[in-house]
Amino acid sequence: MTAERVTADFWFDPACPWAWMTSRWMLEVEKVRPVDVRWHVMSLAVLNEDKIDELPEEYRAFLGDAWRSVRVCVAAVKEFGDEVLGRLYTALGNRFHLQGLPQSRETLVAALEEAGLPARLADAAETDAYDADLRVSHKEGIDKVGQDVGTPVIAVPGPDGDEVAFFGPVVTPAPKGDAAARLWDGTLLVASTPGFYEIKRTRTKGPIFD
């Protein structure tokens, strides 16, 4: 829709399979539109901490584990800079979502090593030392769209120069090629429409990883 190159800021929780699907779509978008993705972390555990007692036991357990990988991501960024986050996310997501591996130290270490990062960063999973930085990044993303959404959050320059931010899109499987481009164009179109808030339908399929 435009030849001008733009940056898309993308907030994700590495444990979320739906954010993973959207992130793989964004990698396709980079190939077919003049878009560069800049990665940031957010946290489903932080998002849900005020209502944790109301959630099903299985989801509470999921959120407890979800602290681990996102803390490791923050530790990696603190020491090595934002540029490492994209490849670490890919290494983690391939293991969590494609291979079905748990958020164990072994899994975290393998992902770190694949991303060219030191295994010692896995120690961050067991400490809250990076939680303040995590909360700052989380707040930056969630403040753009509100508390009643989840991950991912994407923010881009709008047609009038003002920022446009939105949750999602939630999609499966991740579109590729021309289909990825069409979804990107359409998402920007509706997201930049004044007063537009939501299009939604019931999910009838789970994440399809390919």
Residue pairs with C-beta under 8 A, 6 or more apart in sequence:
1 185
1 188
1 189
2 34
3 34
4 34
5 34
5 35
5 36
6 34
6 35
6 36
6 156
6 157
7 35
7 36
7 37
7 38
7 156
7 157
8 26
8 29
8 35
8 36
8 37
8 38
8 154
8 155
8 156
9 38
9 40
9 141
9 154
9 155
9 156
10 22
10 23
10 26
10 37
10 38
10 39
10 40
10 152
10 153
10 154
11 40
11 41
11 42
11 137
11 138
11 140
11 141
11 142
11 151
11 152
11 153
11 154
12 19
12 20
12 22
12 23
12 39
12 40
12 41
12 42
12 89
12 151
12 152
13 19
13 41
13 42
13 43
13 44
13 45
13 66
13 70
13 151
14 20
14 41
14 69
14 70
14 73
14 89
14 92
14 93
14 96
15 44
15 62
15 65
15 66
15 69
15 70
15 96
15 103
16 44
16 66
16 150
16 151
16 152
17 96
17 97
17 206
17 207
17 209
18 150
18 151
18 152
18 170
18 172
18 207
19 150
19 151
19 152
20 93
20 96
20 97
20 207
20 209
21 170
21 171
21 172
21 173
21 174
21 207
21 208
21 209
22 152
22 154
22 168
22 169
22 170
22 171
22 174
23 89
23 93
23 152
24 174
25 169
25 171
25 174
25 175
25 180
25 183
26 35
26 37
26 154
27 37
28 174
28 175
28 176
28 177
28 180
29 35
29 37
29 180
29 181
29 184
30 36
30 37
31 180
32 177
32 178
32 180
32 181
32 184
33 181
33 184
33 185
35 156
35 184
37 86
38 82
39 82
39 85
39 86
39 89
40 82
40 85
40 137
40 140
40 141
41 70
41 73
41 74
41 77
41 85
41 134
41 137
41 138
42 70
42 137
42 138
42 141
42 142
42 151
42 152
42 153
43 66
43 67
43 70
43 134
43 135
43 138
44 63
44 66
44 150
44 151
45 63
45 64
45 66
45 67
45 70
46 134
46 135
46 138
47 138
47 142
47 147
47 150
47 151
48 55
48 63
52 60
52 63
55 63
65 102
65 103
66 103
67 125
68 103
68 108
68 125
68 126
69 92
69 96
69 103
69 108
69 125
70 134
71 124
71 125
71 127
71 128
71 130
71 131
71 134
72 88
72 92
72 108
72 112
72 121
72 122
72 124
72 125
73 85
73 88
73 89
73 92
74 124
74 130
74 133
74 134
74 137
75 121
75 123
75 124
75 130
76 84
76 85
76 88
76 112
76 115
76 117
76 121
77 84
77 85
77 133
78 130
78 133
79 121
80 117
84 115
84 116
84 117
87 115
87 116
88 111
88 112
88 115
88 117
90 115
91 110
91 111
91 112
91 114
91 115
92 107
92 108
92 111
94 111
95 101
95 107
95 110
95 111
96 103
96 107
97 207
97 209
98 209
101 107
103 125
105 122
105 125
108 122
108 125
109 119
109 122
112 118
112 119
112 121
112 122
113 119
124 130
141 153
141 155
142 149
142 153
144 153
144 155
144 163
144 165
145 153
145 165
145 166
145 167
149 167
149 168
150 167
151 167
152 167
152 168
153 165
153 166
153 167
154 165
154 166
154 168
155 163
155 164
155 165
156 163
156 164
156 165
156 188
157 163
157 164
158 164
158 192
159 192
164 188
164 191
164 192
165 191
166 187
166 191
168 187
169 183
169 187
170 203
171 183
172 205
172 206
172 207
172 208
173 207
173 208
173 209
173 210
174 180
174 210
175 182
175 183
190 196
190 199
